Amino acid sequence: MANQLVCRPEQDLPVAVLRVSGVLDLVTSDALRHAVARSLSVQPAALLVDVAELEVTDPLGLQALSEVICQTVEWPAVPIVLYGAGADTAAALSASPDCADVGMAESRERALDDVVDEPEPRRIRLRLRPVPDACRQVRQLVNQACAAWQRREAAAAATLVATELVANVVRHAHTTMEFTVGLRDGRMWLTVRDGSRRLPRPGDAGPTEAGGRGLRLVRELTESWGVLPVSDGKVVWTQLAADTRG
């Protein structure tokens, strides 16, 4: 009989809680990957993962857990805390270099305490319709955020990136979108979530198209960027340095 893994979201905002139970291996890791992606896509203040009922049957299963959980730490500046892990799983995770940024806690209460101690990221969200004026609105929002957060030196690059992310939705996705700008640890995060499952490509917009050079420009101006597919669309995320103050 095939192994089963159940991933049940218990809470989304402000802190997301995901309960994982069953057997984790290379086959069932896809279920975990999709569940974590869904939880991260709403960009909560933190993601708590209850692994008390998770069974890792072999090293390959542990590798799958590392790939799914640990490699998502880069985005979206959301602290991830695993709690309730058994002794063997906790020891293996602690020994994994890929999991250095993932918190471990004995219980849900302790995990919440750890989250409270984390500095809360600054974050502004805006819902937009897929119309050309959305680009102007998002430029205005990013400029205002940079001024309010005293990061004016990042405004030029951030507004260009924001414009291209939104313009790409207007040109290709044609769905309403949620734009988020955030600041944490001296880095600015710009994300757009839309309702299209079509994944963007760096060549989606040419240099002569209205709106700029598309995702090629995003790649040039940011430290990193990526796409997080979710069941009802996708999230395109970017990270760029705001300044050197942290």
Backbone torsions as a table, in degrees:
resi	resn	phi	psi	omega
1	MET	NA	136.9	-178.2
2	ALA	-69.4	146.2	176.5
3	ASN	-67.7	153.1	179.3
4	GLN	-125.0	147.2	176.5
5	LEU	-135.6	128.2	179.5
6	VAL	-113.5	126.7	178.3
7	CYS	-118.8	114.5	-173.8
8	ARG	-120.8	109.6	175.1
9	PRO	-66.7	129.7	179.9
10	GLU	-107.9	-16.2	-178.0
11	GLN	-165.4	145.8	179.5
12	ASP	-108.2	-59.2	-174.0
13	LEU	-128.9	150.2	-0.9
14	PRO	-76.8	-22.8	176.5
15	VAL	-112.3	127.4	179.0
16	ALA	-86.1	137.6	178.1
17	VAL	-124.6	127.4	-178.8
18	LEU	-125.7	121.5	178.5
19	ARG	-99.0	126.0	-177.4
20	VAL	-118.5	127.9	179.9
21	SER	-139.4	152.4	-179.9
22	GLY	112.5	-159.8	-175.6
23	VAL	-105.2	128.1	178.6
24	LEU	-102.0	123.2	172.9
25	ASP	-144.9	-170.6	-176.8
26	LEU	-65.8	-24.9	179.7
27	VAL	-80.2	-48.8	-175.7
28	THR	-78.7	-9.4	-178.8
29	SER	-63.1	-23.3	177.5
30	ASP	-62.1	-38.4	178.7
31	ALA	-63.4	-40.4	178.2
32	LEU	-66.6	-41.8	-179.9
33	ARG	-59.2	-45.8	-179.2
34	HIS	-66.8	-38.6	-178.6
35	ALA	-67.2	-42.8	178.1
36	VAL	-64.8	-40.9	179.0
37	ALA	-61.1	-42.4	178.9
38	ARG	-62.9	-43.3	-179.4
39	SER	-64.7	-40.8	-179.4
40	LEU	-71.8	-27.0	-173.5
41	SER	-64.8	-24.0	177.5
42	VAL	-87.1	-1.8	176.9
43	GLN	52.5	64.4	178.5
44	PRO	-73.9	174.1	177.1
45	ALA	-69.4	-28.2	177.3
46	ALA	-162.7	159.4	175.8
47	LEU	-120.2	116.9	176.1
48	LEU	-102.4	128.5	-178.0
49	VAL	-117.1	114.9	179.6
50	ASP	-83.9	110.7	-178.4
51	VAL	-114.2	21.5	-178.4
52	ALA	-62.0	-31.6	-178.5
53	GLU	-106.1	20.2	179.5
54	LEU	-93.8	133.2	177.4
55	GLU	-115.7	121.9	176.1
56	VAL	-103.3	110.8	-169.0
57	THR	-86.8	-19.5	-178.9
58	ASP	-154.6	167.5	-179.9
59	PRO	-58.0	-30.8	178.8
60	LEU	-66.3	-33.8	176.2
61	GLY	-66.0	-39.8	177.3
62	LEU	-65.5	-37.8	176.4
63	GLN	-62.2	-40.0	178.2
64	ALA	-62.9	-41.5	178.2
65	LEU	-61.9	-42.5	178.1
66	SER	-61.0	-43.9	-177.8
67	GLU	-65.1	-42.1	-175.5
68	VAL	-75.0	-48.6	-174.8
69	ILE	-84.8	-53.3	-169.8
70	CYS	-69.5	-33.8	-176.8
71	GLN	-84.5	1.4	174.9
72	THR	-94.5	0.5	-176.0
73	VAL	-66.2	-28.0	-177.3
74	GLU	-59.0	-33.8	-179.1
75	TRP	-140.6	146.0	4.6
76	PRO	-108.2	59.2	-178.4
77	ALA	57.5	37.4	-179.6
78	VAL	-109.0	116.6	176.4
79	PRO	-61.1	134.7	178.2
80	ILE	-112.8	125.7	-179.2
81	VAL	-125.4	121.8	173.3
82	LEU	-92.4	137.9	178.4
83	TYR	-137.7	153.6	178.1
84	GLY	82.5	11.4	-177.0
85	ALA	-67.5	144.0	173.7
86	GLY	-67.4	166.4	-174.5
87	ALA	-59.6	-43.9	-177.9
88	ASP	-67.2	-43.8	179.6
89	THR	-65.4	-43.3	-179.8
90	ALA	-62.5	-41.8	-179.8
91	ALA	-65.6	-41.9	-179.4
92	ALA	-66.9	-40.5	178.4
93	LEU	-65.8	-41.4	-179.6
94	SER	-63.5	-30.5	-178.6
95	ALA	-84.1	-8.2	-177.5
96	SER	-86.4	122.0	178.1
97	PRO	-59.9	-30.7	-178.7
98	ASP	-67.2	-18.1	-175.2
99	CYS	-105.4	18.4	-175.0
100	ALA	-60.7	-30.5	-176.2
101	ASP	-95.6	3.6	-179.2
102	VAL	-96.1	126.1	-179.6
103	GLY	-76.8	152.5	176.0
104	MET	-126.5	138.1	178.8
105	ALA	-140.9	154.7	-178.6
106	GLU	-76.5	-31.7	-174.9
107	SER	-144.9	170.0	177.8
108	ARG	-63.8	-40.6	-179.9
109	GLU	-62.4	-42.4	179.2
110	ARG	-67.3	-37.2	177.9
111	ALA	-62.9	-41.7	177.8
112	LEU	-64.8	-37.0	176.7
113	ASP	-62.7	-40.6	178.7
114	ASP	-63.5	-37.4	-179.7
115	VAL	-67.9	-39.8	179.6
116	VAL	-60.8	-33.4	-179.6
117	ASP	-73.9	-16.9	179.1
118	GLU	-74.3	141.5	174.5
119	PRO	-66.3	131.4	-177.6
120	GLU	-73.6	127.6	179.5
121	PRO	-70.8	147.7	173.1
122	ARG	-80.5	136.0	-172.7
123	ARG	-154.0	136.2	176.6
124	ILE	-130.7	133.7	179.5
125	ARG	-117.4	148.5	179.3
126	LEU	-145.0	128.9	177.2
127	ARG	-94.0	133.0	-173.0
128	LEU	-131.0	147.4	171.8
129	ARG	-87.4	154.5	-177.5
130	PRO	-79.5	65.3	179.6
131	VAL	-124.9	155.2	-177.7
132	PRO	-54.3	-32.3	-178.3
133	ASP	-66.3	-15.0	178.1
134	ALA	-60.9	-32.1	179.4
135	CYS	-64.9	-41.3	178.3
136	ARG	-65.8	-42.2	-179.4
137	GLN	-61.5	-41.0	-177.1
138	VAL	-73.5	-33.5	175.4
139	ARG	-62.8	-42.5	179.0
140	GLN	-62.5	-43.5	-179.3
141	LEU	-62.9	-45.2	-178.2
142	VAL	-66.4	-40.9	176.7
143	ASN	-60.9	-42.6	179.0
144	GLN	-65.7	-40.2	179.2
145	ALA	-64.7	-44.9	179.5
146	CYS	-61.6	-38.7	178.6
147	ALA	-68.3	-43.5	-178.2
148	ALA	-67.2	-33.1	-178.1
149	TRP	-93.1	6.0	-179.7
150	GLN	57.3	48.0	178.1
151	ARG	-127.9	45.1	-176.6
152	ARG	-59.9	-30.0	-178.2
153	GLU	-67.7	-17.2	178.9
154	ALA	-94.4	-5.8	-170.6
155	ALA	-63.6	-42.2	-175.3
156	ALA	-61.4	-51.4	-179.5
157	ALA	-67.1	-40.7	-177.0
158	ALA	-64.8	-40.6	179.8
159	THR	-68.5	-35.3	176.6
160	LEU	-64.7	-45.6	179.6
161	VAL	-63.4	-45.6	180.0
162	ALA	-59.9	-42.6	179.5
163	THR	-60.2	-43.6	-178.4
164	GLU	-68.5	-38.3	178.4
165	LEU	-62.5	-45.5	-179.2
166	VAL	-70.6	-41.7	179.5
167	ALA	-61.2	-34.3	179.2
168	ASN	-64.7	-36.5	176.6
169	VAL	-68.8	-42.4	-179.8
170	VAL	-61.1	-42.4	-176.1
171	ARG	-76.7	-36.6	-167.6
172	HIS	-118.1	-40.5	-174.8
173	ALA	-83.5	-39.3	178.7
174	HIS	59.0	34.4	177.7
175	THR	-125.6	163.1	171.2
176	THR	-61.7	157.4	-175.4
177	MET	-141.6	159.7	173.6
178	GLU	-119.7	115.9	179.4
179	PHE	-99.1	136.8	178.9
180	THR	-130.1	132.5	171.4
181	VAL	-119.2	131.5	-177.9
182	GLY	-139.0	159.9	178.8
183	LEU	-134.0	128.5	177.3
184	ARG	-158.3	134.5	175.8
185	ASP	53.7	40.6	176.3
186	GLY	74.4	11.3	179.0
187	ARG	-124.4	146.0	178.7
188	MET	-104.6	137.1	-179.9
189	TRP	-115.1	127.3	177.4
190	LEU	-123.2	123.8	-179.1
191	THR	-136.0	151.4	174.1
192	VAL	-133.3	125.6	174.7
193	ARG	-108.3	128.9	178.5
194	ASP	-130.8	177.8	-174.3
195	GLY	-99.5	16.5	179.2
196	SER	-107.0	137.6	178.9
197	ARG	-91.0	1.4	175.7
198	ARG	-71.2	123.0	-177.4
199	LEU	-82.7	136.3	-178.6
200	PRO	-73.0	154.9	176.1
201	ARG	-123.1	151.1	-179.7
202	PRO	-57.0	-24.9	-178.8
203	GLY	-96.7	15.4	-176.2
204	ASP	-60.3	-32.7	-179.8
205	ALA	-124.7	130.2	178.7
206	GLY	-85.8	166.0	-176.3
207	PRO	-66.0	-16.0	-179.7
208	THR	-95.4	-5.3	-179.0
209	GLU	-77.4	147.8	176.0
210	ALA	-61.9	132.2	-179.4
211	GLY	109.5	-14.0	173.9
212	GLY	115.1	-151.8	-172.1
213	ARG	-103.8	18.7	172.9
214	GLY	63.8	-149.4	-173.0
215	LEU	-72.9	-14.0	173.0
216	ARG	-63.8	-38.9	176.7
217	LEU	-67.6	-39.8	177.5
218	VAL	-58.5	-44.5	-179.3
219	ARG	-63.0	-36.8	-178.9
220	GLU	-72.0	-32.4	-172.0
221	LEU	-95.3	-10.7	-174.2
222	THR	-113.6	158.3	174.9
223	GLU	-71.8	-37.3	178.5
224	SER	-159.2	157.1	176.1
225	TRP	-153.6	160.7	179.2
226	GLY	-168.3	179.6	-178.8
227	VAL	-128.4	131.1	178.1
228	LEU	-112.4	102.6	177.5
229	PRO	-70.2	138.2	174.7
230	VAL	-130.6	170.3	-172.0
231	SER	-61.9	-31.5	-176.8
232	ASP	-110.6	21.6	178.9
233	GLY	152.4	-132.4	-178.9
234	LYS	-160.3	164.1	172.8
235	VAL	-124.8	122.2	173.0
236	VAL	-98.3	124.5	-174.7
237	TRP	-122.8	151.1	177.7
238	THR	-140.6	156.2	176.9
239	GLN	-135.1	131.8	175.4
240	LEU	-141.9	152.2	-178.8
241	ALA	-69.6	131.3	177.2
242	ALA	-87.8	-40.4	171.9
243	ASP	-174.1	-167.7	-176.7
244	THR	-101.7	10.2	-177.0
245	ARG	-82.6	-22.5	-179.5
246	GLY	75.5	NA	NA
